[in-house]
């Protein structure tokens, strides 16, 4: 657990290591985590914007 960790909801925590946003999901048997590099975070933001404007419909053939 990081000192700068923020609870996002749904059992998910976020922190920043100076380069990546770290997402941590505590689970029985150990934590699961994902590190989002800046370009991956940007792709996630663009995806969220796209589903917000299309009512959740996505083009599954489009690479992020």
Predicted model as a PDB file, atoms N, CA, C, CB and O in Angstrom, pLDDT in the B-factor column:
MODEL        1                                                                  
ATOM      1  N   UNK A   1       0.839  -1.181   0.000  1.00 55.00           N  
ATOM      2  CA  UNK A   1       0.000   0.000   0.000  1.00 55.00           C  
ATOM      3  C   UNK A   1       0.886   1.246   0.000  1.00 55.00           C  
ATOM      4  CB  UNK A   1      -0.956  -0.003   1.219  1.00 55.00           C  
ATOM      5  O   UNK A   1       1.834   1.335   0.780  1.00 55.00           O  
ATOM      6  N   UNK A   2       0.584   2.189  -0.858  1.00 59.00           N  
ATOM      7  CA  UNK A   2       1.355   3.420  -0.984  1.00 59.00           C  
ATOM      8  C   UNK A   2       0.795   4.500  -0.058  1.00 59.00           C  
ATOM      9  CB  UNK A   2       1.351   3.910  -2.444  1.00 59.00           C  
ATOM     10  O   UNK A   2      -0.401   4.525   0.233  1.00 59.00           O  
ATOM     11  N   UNK A   3       1.669   5.381   0.395  1.00 72.00           N  
ATOM     12  CA  UNK A   3       1.234   6.482   1.246  1.00 72.00           C  
ATOM     13  C   UNK A   3       0.328   7.454   0.500  1.00 72.00           C  
ATOM     14  CB  UNK A   3       2.438   7.221   1.797  1.00 72.00           C  
ATOM     15  O   UNK A   3      -0.526   8.092   1.114  1.00 72.00           O  
ATOM     16  N   UNK A   4       0.499   7.575  -0.804  1.00 90.00           N  
ATOM     17  CA  UNK A   4      -0.314   8.516  -1.570  1.00 90.00           C  
ATOM     18  C   UNK A   4      -1.484   7.841  -2.270  1.00 90.00           C  
ATOM     19  CB  UNK A   4       0.542   9.224  -2.589  1.00 90.00           C  
ATOM     20  O   UNK A   4      -1.991   8.355  -3.268  1.00 90.00           O  
ATOM     21  N   UNK A   5      -1.909   6.714  -1.764  1.00 96.00           N  
ATOM     22  CA  UNK A   5      -2.974   5.936  -2.392  1.00 96.00           C  
ATOM     23  C   UNK A   5      -4.334   6.586  -2.134  1.00 96.00           C  
ATOM     24  CB  UNK A   5      -2.964   4.486  -1.869  1.00 96.00           C  
ATOM     25  O   UNK A   5      -4.606   7.085  -1.043  1.00 96.00           O  
ATOM     26  N   UNK A   6      -5.177   6.567  -3.163  1.00 97.00           N  
ATOM     27  CA  UNK A   6      -6.523   7.112  -3.079  1.00 97.00           C  
ATOM     28  C   UNK A   6      -7.514   6.016  -3.428  1.00 97.00           C  
ATOM     29  CB  UNK A   6      -6.695   8.336  -4.017  1.00 97.00           C  
ATOM     30  O   UNK A   6      -7.336   5.299  -4.413  1.00 97.00           O  
ATOM     31  N   UNK A   7      -8.564   5.886  -2.615  1.00 97.00           N  
ATOM     32  CA  UNK A   7      -9.611   4.902  -2.894  1.00 97.00           C  
ATOM     33  C   UNK A   7     -10.533   5.465  -3.968  1.00 97.00           C  
ATOM     34  CB  UNK A   7     -10.416   4.543  -1.599  1.00 97.00           C  
ATOM     35  O   UNK A   7     -11.071   6.561  -3.809  1.00 97.00           O  
ATOM     36  N   UNK A   8     -10.721   4.719  -5.072  1.00 97.00           N  
ATOM     37  CA  UNK A   8     -11.564   5.159  -6.175  1.00 97.00           C  
ATOM     38  C   UNK A   8     -12.985   4.622  -6.078  1.00 97.00           C  
ATOM     39  CB  UNK A   8     -10.955   4.740  -7.483  1.00 97.00           C  
ATOM     40  O   UNK A   8     -13.904   5.217  -6.640  1.00 97.00           O  
ATOM     41  N   UNK A   9     -13.183   3.519  -5.384  1.00 97.00           N  
ATOM     42  CA  UNK A   9     -14.478   2.852  -5.308  1.00 97.00           C  
ATOM     43  C   UNK A   9     -14.375   1.459  -5.906  1.00 97.00           C  
ATOM     44  CB  UNK A   9     -15.563   3.673  -6.032  1.00 97.00           C  
ATOM     45  O   UNK A   9     -13.408   1.139  -6.598  1.00 97.00           O  
ATOM     46  N   UNK A  10     -15.376   0.636  -5.635  1.00 95.00           N  
ATOM     47  CA  UNK A  10     -15.420  -0.732  -6.170  1.00 95.00           C  
ATOM     48  C   UNK A  10     -14.168  -1.540  -5.840  1.00 95.00           C  
ATOM     49  CB  UNK A  10     -15.606  -0.690  -7.670  1.00 95.00           C  
ATOM     50  O   UNK A  10     -13.772  -2.415  -6.610  1.00 95.00           O  
ATOM     51  N   UNK A  11     -13.542  -1.248  -4.689  1.00 95.00           N  
ATOM     52  CA  UNK A  11     -12.372  -2.010  -4.269  1.00 95.00           C  
ATOM     53  C   UNK A  11     -11.098  -1.654  -5.015  1.00 95.00           C  
ATOM     54  CB  UNK A  11     -12.640  -3.456  -4.436  1.00 95.00           C  
ATOM     55  O   UNK A  11     -10.152  -2.443  -5.018  1.00 95.00           O  
ATOM     56  N   UNK A  12     -11.047  -0.484  -5.650  1.00 97.00           N  
ATOM     57  CA  UNK A  12      -9.900  -0.087  -6.450  1.00 97.00           C  
ATOM     58  C   UNK A  12      -9.213   1.139  -5.846  1.00 97.00           C  
ATOM     59  CB  UNK A  12     -10.332   0.199  -7.891  1.00 97.00           C  
ATOM     60  O   UNK A  12      -9.864   2.115  -5.472  1.00 97.00           O  
ATOM     61  N   UNK A  13      -7.880   1.062  -5.761  1.00 97.00           N  
ATOM     62  CA  UNK A  13      -7.057   2.145  -5.226  1.00 97.00           C  
ATOM     63  C   UNK A  13      -6.125   2.645  -6.314  1.00 97.00           C  
ATOM     64  CB  UNK A  13      -6.252   1.676  -3.985  1.00 97.00           C  
ATOM     65  O   UNK A  13      -5.706   1.880  -7.183  1.00 97.00           O  
ATOM     66  N   UNK A  14      -5.798   3.941  -6.265  1.00 97.00           N  
ATOM     67  CA  UNK A  14      -4.878   4.527  -7.237  1.00 97.00           C  
ATOM     68  C   UNK A  14      -3.774   5.277  -6.512  1.00 97.00           C  
ATOM     69  CB  UNK A  14      -5.625   5.468  -8.206  1.00 97.00           C  
ATOM     70  O   UNK A  14      -3.989   5.875  -5.457  1.00 97.00           O  
ATOM     71  N   UNK A  15      -2.585   5.232  -7.103  1.00 97.00           N  
ATOM     72  CA  UNK A  15      -1.460   6.020  -6.606  1.00 97.00           C  
ATOM     73  C   UNK A  15      -0.622   6.416  -7.817  1.00 97.00           C  
ATOM     74  CB  UNK A  15      -0.602   5.216  -5.543  1.00 97.00           C  
ATOM     75  O   UNK A  15      -0.843   5.935  -8.929  1.00 97.00           O  
ATOM     76  N   UNK A  16       0.343   7.302  -7.580  1.00 96.00           N  
ATOM     77  CA  UNK A  16       1.207   7.786  -8.660  1.00 96.00           C  
ATOM     78  C   UNK A  16       2.647   7.639  -8.210  1.00 96.00           C  
ATOM     79  CB  UNK A  16       0.884   9.273  -9.036  1.00 96.00           C  
ATOM     80  O   UNK A  16       3.006   8.088  -7.121  1.00 96.00           O  
ATOM     81  N   UNK A  17       3.477   7.013  -9.036  1.00 94.00           N  
ATOM     82  CA  UNK A  17       4.873   6.763  -8.653  1.00 94.00           C  
ATOM     83  C   UNK A  17       5.854   7.774  -9.250  1.00 94.00           C  
ATOM     84  CB  UNK A  17       5.274   5.370  -9.078  1.00 94.00           C  
ATOM     85  O   UNK A  17       7.069   7.584  -9.186  1.00 94.00           O  
ATOM     86  N   UNK A  18       5.322   8.837  -9.824  1.00 94.00           N  
ATOM     87  CA  UNK A  18       6.166   9.824 -10.473  1.00 94.00           C  
ATOM     88  C   UNK A  18       6.195   9.661 -11.976  1.00 94.00           C  
ATOM     89  CB  UNK A  18       7.557   9.745  -9.932  1.00 94.00           C  
ATOM     90  O   UNK A  18       6.588  10.583 -12.690  1.00 94.00           O  
ATOM     91  N   UNK A  19       5.786   8.505 -12.471  1.00 95.00           N  
ATOM     92  CA  UNK A  19       5.719   8.240 -13.899  1.00 95.00           C  
ATOM     93  C   UNK A  19       4.394   7.594 -14.289  1.00 95.00           C  
ATOM     94  CB  UNK A  19       6.874   7.351 -14.319  1.00 95.00           C  
ATOM     95  O   UNK A  19       3.736   8.037 -15.231  1.00 95.00           O  
ATOM     96  N   UNK A  20       4.005   6.545 -13.563  1.00 96.00           N  
ATOM     97  CA  UNK A  20       2.804   5.783 -13.896  1.00 96.00           C  
ATOM     98  C   UNK A  20       1.734   5.976 -12.837  1.00 96.00           C  
ATOM     99  CB  UNK A  20       3.132   4.298 -14.047  1.00 96.00           C  
ATOM    100  O   UNK A  20       2.033   6.236 -11.672  1.00 96.00           O  
ATOM    101  N   UNK A  21       0.477   5.845 -13.260  1.00 97.00           N  
ATOM    102  CA  UNK A  21      -0.633   5.705 -12.334  1.00 97.00           C  
ATOM    103  C   UNK A  21      -0.730   4.221 -12.019  1.00 97.00           C  
ATOM    104  CB  UNK A  21      -1.987   6.278 -12.930  1.00 97.00           C  
ATOM    105  O   UNK A  21      -0.849   3.395 -12.924  1.00 97.00           O  
ATOM    106  N   UNK A  22      -0.679   3.884 -10.741  1.00 97.00           N  
ATOM    107  CA  UNK A  22      -0.751   2.489 -10.306  1.00 97.00           C  
ATOM    108  C   UNK A  22      -2.160   2.229  -9.780  1.00 97.00           C  
ATOM    109  CB  UNK A  22       0.331   2.173  -9.209  1.00 97.00           C  
ATOM    110  O   UNK A  22      -2.635   2.936  -8.892  1.00 97.00           O  
ATOM    111  N   UNK A  23      -2.822   1.218 -10.328  1.00 97.00           N  
ATOM    112  CA  UNK A  23      -4.134   0.792  -9.855  1.00 97.00           C  
ATOM    113  C   UNK A  23      -3.948  -0.514  -9.101  1.00 97.00           C  
ATOM    114  CB  UNK A  23      -5.153   0.628 -11.039  1.00 97.00           C  
ATOM    115  O   UNK A  23      -3.318  -1.449  -9.596  1.00 97.00           O  
ATOM    116  N   UNK A  24      -4.509  -0.567  -7.885  1.00 97.00           N  
ATOM    117  CA  UNK A  24      -4.359  -1.758  -7.041  1.00 97.00           C  
ATOM    118  C   UNK A  24      -5.729  -2.241  -6.592  1.00 97.00           C  
ATOM    119  CB  UNK A  24      -3.461  -1.459  -5.811  1.00 97.00           C  
ATOM    120  O   UNK A  24      -6.562  -1.458  -6.137  1.00 97.00           O  
ATOM    121  N   UNK A  25      -5.949  -3.549  -6.728  1.00 97.00           N  
ATOM    122  CA  UNK A  25      -7.193  -4.180  -6.299  1.00 97.00           C  
ATOM    123  C   UNK A  25      -6.843  -5.296  -5.309  1.00 97.00           C  
ATOM    124  CB  UNK A  25      -8.003  -4.740  -7.529  1.00 97.00           C  
ATOM    125  O   UNK A  25      -6.398  -6.369  -5.717  1.00 97.00           O  
ATOM    126  N   UNK A  26      -7.043  -5.046  -4.010  1.00 96.00           N  
ATOM    127  CA  UNK A  26      -6.750  -6.082  -3.023  1.00 96.00           C  
ATOM    128  C   UNK A  26      -7.677  -7.291  -3.215  1.00 96.00           C  
ATOM    129  CB  UNK A  26      -6.893  -5.518  -1.591  1.00 96.00           C  
ATOM    130  O   UNK A  26      -8.882  -7.144  -3.421  1.00 96.00           O  
ATOM    131  N   UNK A  27      -7.092  -8.464  -3.144  1.00 94.00           N  
ATOM    132  CA  UNK A  27      -7.847  -9.712  -3.288  1.00 94.00           C  
ATOM    133  C   UNK A  27      -7.320 -10.719  -2.290  1.00 94.00           C  
ATOM    134  CB  UNK A  27      -7.751 -10.272  -4.736  1.00 94.00           C  
ATOM    135  O   UNK A  27      -6.201 -10.595  -1.792  1.00 94.00           O  
ATOM    136  N   UNK A  28      -8.132 -11.708  -2.005  1.00 93.00           N  
ATOM    137  CA  UNK A  28      -7.655 -12.804  -1.161  1.00 93.00           C  
ATOM    138  C   UNK A  28      -6.498 -13.466  -1.890  1.00 93.00           C  
ATOM    139  CB  UNK A  28      -8.802 -13.840  -0.843  1.00 93.00           C  
ATOM    140  O   UNK A  28      -6.600 -13.741  -3.086  1.00 93.00           O  
ATOM    141  N   UNK A  29      -5.425 -13.720  -1.208  1.00 93.00           N  
ATOM    142  CA  UNK A  29      -4.280 -14.346  -1.834  1.00 93.00           C  
ATOM    143  C   UNK A  29      -3.304 -13.356  -2.442  1.00 93.00           C  
ATOM    144  CB  UNK A  29      -4.740 -15.287  -2.876  1.00 93.00           C  
ATOM    145  O   UNK A  29      -2.285 -13.768  -2.997  1.00 93.00           O  
ATOM    146  N   UNK A  30      -3.584 -12.066  -2.356  1.00 94.00           N  
ATOM    147  CA  UNK A  30      -2.640 -11.070  -2.863  1.00 94.00           C  
ATOM    148  C   UNK A  30      -3.304 -10.000  -3.707  1.00 94.00           C  
ATOM    149  CB  UNK A  30      -1.571 -11.743  -3.669  1.00 94.00           C  
ATOM    150  O   UNK A  30      -4.401 -10.185  -4.235  1.00 94.00           O  
ATOM    151  N   UNK A  31      -2.625  -8.899  -3.818  1.00 95.00           N  
ATOM    152  CA  UNK A  31      -3.144  -7.773  -4.591  1.00 95.00           C  
ATOM    153  C   UNK A  31      -2.939  -7.991  -6.087  1.00 95.00           C  
ATOM    154  CB  UNK A  31      -2.471  -6.470  -4.153  1.00 95.00           C  
ATOM    155  O   UNK A  31      -1.984  -8.638  -6.517  1.00 95.00           O  
ATOM    156  N   UNK A  32      -3.848  -7.439  -6.850  1.00 96.00           N  
ATOM    157  CA  UNK A  32      -3.693  -7.350  -8.300  1.00 96.00           C  
ATOM    158  C   UNK A  32      -3.403  -5.887  -8.583  1.00 96.00           C  
ATOM    159  CB  UNK A  32      -4.983  -7.872  -9.089  1.00 96.00           C  
ATOM    160  O   UNK A  32      -4.030  -5.008  -7.991  1.00 96.00           O  
ATOM    161  N   UNK A  33      -2.472  -5.613  -9.473  1.00 96.00           N  
ATOM    162  CA  UNK A  33      -2.177  -4.225  -9.795  1.00 96.00           C  
ATOM    163  C   UNK A  33      -1.855  -4.067 -11.271  1.00 96.00           C  
ATOM    164  CB  UNK A  33      -1.021  -3.714  -8.947  1.00 96.00           C  
ATOM    165  O   UNK A  33      -1.437  -5.003 -11.953  1.00 96.00           O  
ATOM    166  N   UNK A  34      -2.068  -2.834 -11.735  1.00 97.00           N  
ATOM    167  CA  UNK A  34      -1.776  -2.450 -13.116  1.00 97.00           C  
ATOM    168  C   UNK A  34      -1.098  -1.095 -13.063  1.00 97.00           C  
ATOM    169  CB  UNK A  34      -3.079  -2.409 -14.007  1.00 97.00           C  
ATOM    170  O   UNK A  34      -1.537  -0.203 -12.337  1.00 97.00           O  
ATOM    171  N   UNK A  35      -0.031  -0.939 -13.829  1.00 97.00           N  
ATOM    172  CA  UNK A  35       0.630   0.353 -13.950  1.00 97.00           C  
ATOM    173  C   UNK A  35       0.303   0.961 -15.302  1.00 97.00           C  
ATOM    174  CB  UNK A  35       2.158   0.215 -13.768  1.00 97.00           C  
ATOM    175  O   UNK A  35       0.592   0.368 -16.342  1.00 97.00           O  
ATOM    176  N   UNK A  36      -0.303   2.151 -15.291  1.00 97.00           N  
ATOM    177  CA  UNK A  36      -0.680   2.820 -16.533  1.00 97.00           C  
ATOM    178  C   UNK A  36       0.369   3.865 -16.889  1.00 97.00           C  
ATOM    179  CB  UNK A  36      -2.079   3.471 -16.407  1.00 97.00           C  
ATOM    180  O   UNK A  36       0.477   4.897 -16.227  1.00 97.00           O  
ATOM    181  N   UNK A  37       1.141   3.593 -17.939  1.00 97.00           N  
ATOM    182  CA  UNK A  37       2.083   4.582 -18.443  1.00 97.00           C  
ATOM    183  C   UNK A  37       1.276   5.731 -19.051  1.00 97.00           C  
ATOM    184  CB  UNK A  37       3.067   3.952 -19.497  1.00 97.00           C  
ATOM    185  O   UNK A  37       0.100   5.551 -19.368  1.00 97.00           O  
ATOM    186  N   UNK A  38       1.884   6.906 -19.218  1.00 96.00           N  
ATOM    187  CA  UNK A  38       1.129   8.066 -19.708  1.00 96.00           C  
ATOM    188  C   UNK A  38       0.341   7.813 -20.998  1.00 96.00           C  
ATOM    189  CB  UNK A  38       2.070   9.202 -19.933  1.00 96.00           C  
ATOM    190  O   UNK A  38      -0.805   8.249 -21.108  1.00 96.00           O  
ATOM    191  N   UNK A  39       0.935   7.118 -21.972  1.00 97.00           N  
ATOM    192  CA  UNK A  39       0.203   6.893 -23.233  1.00 97.00           C  
ATOM    193  C   UNK A  39      -0.960   5.915 -23.042  1.00 97.00           C  
ATOM    194  CB  UNK A  39       1.158   6.359 -24.317  1.00 97.00           C  
ATOM    195  O   UNK A  39      -1.964   6.010 -23.747  1.00 97.00           O  
ATOM    196  N   UNK A  40      -0.836   4.991 -22.111  1.00 97.00           N  
ATOM    197  CA  UNK A  40      -1.930   4.054 -21.841  1.00 97.00           C  
ATOM    198  C   UNK A  40      -3.054   4.772 -21.095  1.00 97.00           C  
ATOM    199  CB  UNK A  40      -1.423   2.836 -21.019  1.00 97.00           C  
ATOM    200  O   UNK A  40      -4.232   4.553 -21.378  1.00 97.00           O  
ATOM    201  N   UNK A  41      -2.685   5.628 -20.144  1.00 96.00           N  
ATOM    202  CA  UNK A  41      -3.696   6.433 -19.444  1.00 96.00           C  
ATOM    203  C   UNK A  41      -4.455   7.296 -20.456  1.00 96.00           C  
ATOM    204  CB  UNK A  41      -3.033   7.329 -18.348  1.00 96.00           C  
ATOM    205  O   UNK A  41      -5.681   7.390 -20.389  1.00 96.00           O  
ATOM    206  N   UNK A  42      -3.742   7.922 -21.385  1.00 97.00           N  
ATOM    207  CA  UNK A  42      -4.388   8.758 -22.397  1.00 97.00           C  
ATOM    208  C   UNK A  42      -5.347   7.931 -23.251  1.00 97.00           C  
ATOM    209  CB  UNK A  42      -3.333   9.434 -23.289  1.00 97.00           C  
ATOM    210  O   UNK A  42      -6.437   8.399 -23.580  1.00 97.00           O  
ATOM    211  N   UNK A  43      -4.958   6.717 -23.610  1.00 97.00           N  
ATOM    212  CA  UNK A  43      -5.844   5.835 -24.378  1.00 97.00           C  
ATOM    213  C   UNK A  43      -7.093   5.495 -23.572  1.00 97.00           C  
ATOM    214  CB  UNK A  43      -5.105   4.543 -24.784  1.00 97.00           C  
ATOM    215  O   UNK A  43      -8.184   5.410 -24.136  1.00 97.00           O  
ATOM    216  N   UNK A  44      -6.950   5.299 -22.261  1.00 95.00           N  
ATOM    217  CA  UNK A  44      -8.103   5.014 -21.397  1.00 95.00           C  
ATOM    218  C   UNK A  44      -9.043   6.210 -21.346  1.00 95.00           C  
ATOM    219  CB  UNK A  44      -7.639   4.644 -19.975  1.00 95.00           C  
ATOM    220  O   UNK A  44     -10.261   6.046 -21.423  1.00 95.00           O  
ATOM    221  N   UNK A  45      -8.491   7.404 -21.216  1.00 96.00           N  
ATOM    222  CA  UNK A  45      -9.310   8.627 -21.196  1.00 96.00           C  
ATOM    223  C   UNK A  45     -10.059   8.777 -22.514  1.00 96.00           C  
ATOM    224  CB  UNK A  45      -8.428   9.878 -20.934  1.00 96.00           C  
ATOM    225  O   UNK A  45     -11.246   9.105 -22.519  1.00 96.00           O  
ATOM    226  N   UNK A  46      -9.388   8.543 -23.613  1.00 95.00           N  
ATOM    227  CA  UNK A  46     -10.031   8.639 -24.925  1.00 95.00           C  
ATOM    228  C   UNK A  46     -11.135   7.596 -25.062  1.00 95.00           C  
ATOM    229  CB  UNK A  46      -8.993   8.464 -26.048  1.00 95.00           C  
ATOM    230  O   UNK A  46     -12.190   7.883 -25.629  1.00 95.00           O  
ATOM    231  N   UNK A  47     -10.909   6.405 -24.557  1.00 94.00           N  
ATOM    232  CA  UNK A  47     -11.936   5.356 -24.581  1.00 94.00           C  
ATOM    233  C   UNK A  47     -13.145   5.778 -23.756  1.00 94.00           C  
ATOM    234  CB  UNK A  47     -11.367   4.020 -24.048  1.00 94.00           C  
ATOM    235  O   UNK A  47     -14.284   5.629 -24.200  1.00 94.00           O  
ATOM    236  N   UNK A  48     -12.901   6.311 -22.546  1.00 93.00           N  
ATOM    237  CA  UNK A  48     -13.995   6.756 -21.681  1.00 93.00           C  
ATOM    238  C   UNK A  48     -14.786   7.872 -22.352  1.00 93.00           C  
ATOM    239  CB  UNK A  48     -13.452   7.234 -20.321  1.00 93.00           C  
ATOM    240  O   UNK A  48     -16.016   7.881 -22.291  1.00 93.00           O  
ATOM    241  N   UNK A  49     -14.095   8.812 -22.993  1.00 94.00           N  
ATOM    242  CA  UNK A  49     -14.781   9.876 -23.726  1.00 94.00           C  
ATOM    243  C   UNK A  49     -15.629   9.312 -24.855  1.00 94.00           C  
ATOM    244  CB  UNK A  49     -13.771  10.876 -24.283  1.00 94.00           C  
ATOM    245  O   UNK A  49     -16.756   9.753 -25.078  1.00 94.00           O  
ATOM    246  N   UNK A  50     -15.079   8.332 -25.566  1.00 93.00           N  
ATOM    247  CA  UNK A  50     -15.788   7.734 -26.700  1.00 93.00           C  
ATOM    248  C   UNK A  50     -17.057   7.019 -26.243  1.00 93.00           C  
ATOM    249  CB  UNK A  50     -14.873   6.752 -27.443  1.00 93.00           C  
ATOM    250  O   UNK A  50     -18.104   7.168 -26.873  1.00 93.00           O  
ATOM    251  N   UNK A  51     -16.983   6.255 -25.171  1.00 93.00           N  
ATOM    252  CA  UNK A  51     -18.198   5.557 -24.736  1.00 93.00           C  
ATOM    253  C   UNK A  51     -19.201   6.526 -24.112  1.00 93.00           C  
ATOM    254  CB  UNK A  51     -17.847   4.449 -23.734  1.00 93.00           C  
ATOM    255  O   UNK A  51     -20.407   6.281 -24.151  1.00 93.00           O  
ATOM    256  N   UNK A  52     -18.707   7.624 -23.536  1.00 91.00           N  
ATOM    257  CA  UNK A  52     -19.616   8.632 -22.987  1.00 91.00           C  
ATOM    258  C   UNK A  52     -20.417   9.301 -24.095  1.00 91.00           C  
ATOM    259  CB  UNK A  52     -18.833   9.686 -22.192  1.00 91.00           C  
ATOM    260  O   UNK A  52     -21.590   9.624 -23.908  1.00 91.00           O  
ATOM    261  N   UNK A  53     -19.793   9.507 -25.239  1.00 90.00           N  
ATOM    262  CA  UNK A  53     -20.484  10.196 -26.341  1.00 90.00           C  
ATOM    263  C   UNK A  53     -21.295   9.246 -27.209  1.00 90.00           C  
ATOM    264  CB  UNK A  53     -19.479  10.930 -27.207  1.00 90.00           C  
ATOM    265  O   UNK A  53     -22.146   9.698 -27.976  1.00 90.00           O  
ATOM    266  N   UNK A  54     -21.057   7.945 -27.111  1.00 86.00           N  
ATOM    267  CA  UNK A  54     -21.797   6.990 -27.949  1.00 86.00           C  
ATOM    268  C   UNK A  54     -22.810   6.176 -27.146  1.00 86.00           C  
ATOM    269  CB  UNK A  54     -20.825   6.047 -28.648  1.00 86.00           C  
ATOM    270  O   UNK A  54     -23.429   5.252 -27.674  1.00 86.00           O  
ATOM    271  N   UNK A  55     -22.976   6.517 -25.878  1.00 81.00           N  
ATOM    272  CA  UNK A  55     -23.914   5.762 -25.056  1.00 81.00           C  
ATOM    273  C   UNK A  55     -23.423   4.369 -24.726  1.00 81.00           C  
ATOM    274  CB  UNK A  55     -25.235   5.670 -25.746  1.00 81.00           C  
ATOM    275  O   UNK A  55     -24.225   3.474 -24.459  1.00 81.00           O  
ATOM    276  N   UNK A  56     -22.104   4.173 -24.740  1.00 77.00           N  
ATOM    277  CA  UNK A  56     -21.530   2.883 -24.381  1.00 77.00           C  
ATOM    278  C   UNK A  56     -21.229   1.990 -25.554  1.00 77.00           C  
ATOM    279  CB  UNK A  56     -22.437   2.177 -23.470  1.00 77.00           C  
ATOM    280  O   UNK A  56     -20.646   0.920 -25.376  1.00 77.00           O  
ATOM    281  N   UNK A  57     -21.607   2.392 -26.748  1.00 75.00           N  
ATOM    282  CA  UNK A  57     -21.312   1.584 -27.926  1.00 75.00           C  
ATOM    283  C   UNK A  57     -19.880   1.844 -28.359  1.00 75.00           C  
ATOM    284  CB  UNK A  57     -22.300   1.892 -29.080  1.00 75.00           C  
ATOM    285  O   UNK A  57     -19.438   2.991 -28.422  1.00 75.00           O  
ATOM    286  N   UNK A  58     -19.161   0.775 -28.656  1.00 68.00           N  
ATOM    287  CA  UNK A  58     -17.779   0.911 -29.101  1.00 68.00           C  
ATOM    288  C   UNK A  58     -17.579   0.140 -30.386  1.00 68.00           C  
ATOM    289  CB  UNK A  58     -16.801   0.422 -28.023  1.00 68.00           C  
ATOM    290  O   UNK A  58     -18.326  -0.786 -30.700  1.00 68.00           O  
ATOM    291  N   UNK A  59     -16.566   0.534 -31.116  1.00 68.00           N  
ATOM    292  CA  UNK A  59     -16.142  -0.205 -32.291  1.00 68.00           C  
ATOM    293  C   UNK A  59     -15.038  -1.155 -31.829  1.00 68.00           C  
ATOM    294  CB  UNK A  59     -15.648   0.758 -33.448  1.00 68.00           C  
ATOM    295  O   UNK A  59     -13.900  -0.729 -31.630  1.00 68.00           O  
ATOM    296  N   UNK A  60     -15.356  -2.413 -31.662  1.00 61.00           N  
ATOM    297  CA  UNK A  60     -14.414  -3.370 -31.078  1.00 61.00           C  
ATOM    298  C   UNK A  60     -13.232  -3.663 -31.993  1.00 61.00           C  
ATOM    299  CB  UNK A  60     -15.128  -4.659 -30.750  1.00 61.00           C  
ATOM    300  O   UNK A  60     -12.265  -4.286 -31.556  1.00 61.00           O  
ATOM    301  N   UNK A  61     -13.284  -3.234 -33.242  1.00 52.00           N  
ATOM    302  CA  UNK A  61     -12.149  -3.480 -34.135  1.00 52.00           C  
ATOM    303  C   UNK A  61     -11.119  -2.366 -34.065  1.00 52.00           C  
ATOM    304  CB  UNK A  61     -12.631  -3.639 -35.562  1.00 52.00           C  
ATOM    305  O   UNK A  61     -10.046  -2.492 -34.655  1.00 52.00           O  
ATOM    306  N   UNK A  62     -11.414  -1.279 -33.362  1.00 55.00           N  
ATOM    307  CA  UNK A  62     -10.512  -0.142 -33.281  1.00 55.00           C  
ATOM    308  C   UNK A  62      -9.483  -0.369 -32.186  1.00 55.00           C  
ATOM    309  CB  UNK A  62     -11.292   1.154 -33.025  1.00 55.00           C  
ATOM    310  O   UNK A  62      -9.839  -0.667 -31.045  1.00 55.00           O  
ATOM    311  N   UNK A  63      -8.215  -0.231 -32.528  1.00 56.00           N  
ATOM    312  CA  UNK A  63      -7.144  -0.298 -31.541  1.00 56.00           C  
ATOM    313  C   UNK A  63      -7.078   1.021 -30.813  1.00 56.00           C  
ATOM    314  CB  UNK A  63      -5.783  -0.633 -32.200  1.00 56.00           C  
ATOM    315  O   UNK A  63      -7.291   2.083 -31.398  1.00 56.00           O  
ATOM    316  N   UNK A  64      -6.780   0.941 -29.525  1.00 55.00           N  
ATOM    317  CA  UNK A  64      -6.633   2.173 -28.748  1.00 55.00           C  
ATOM    318  C   UNK A  64      -5.287   2.770 -28.965  1.00 55.00           C  
ATOM    319  CB  UNK A  64      -6.852   1.922 -27.274  1.00 55.00           C  
ATOM    320  O   UNK A  64      -4.975   3.814 -28.393  1.00 55.00           O  
TER     321      UNK A  64                                                      
ENDMDL                                                                          
END                                                                             
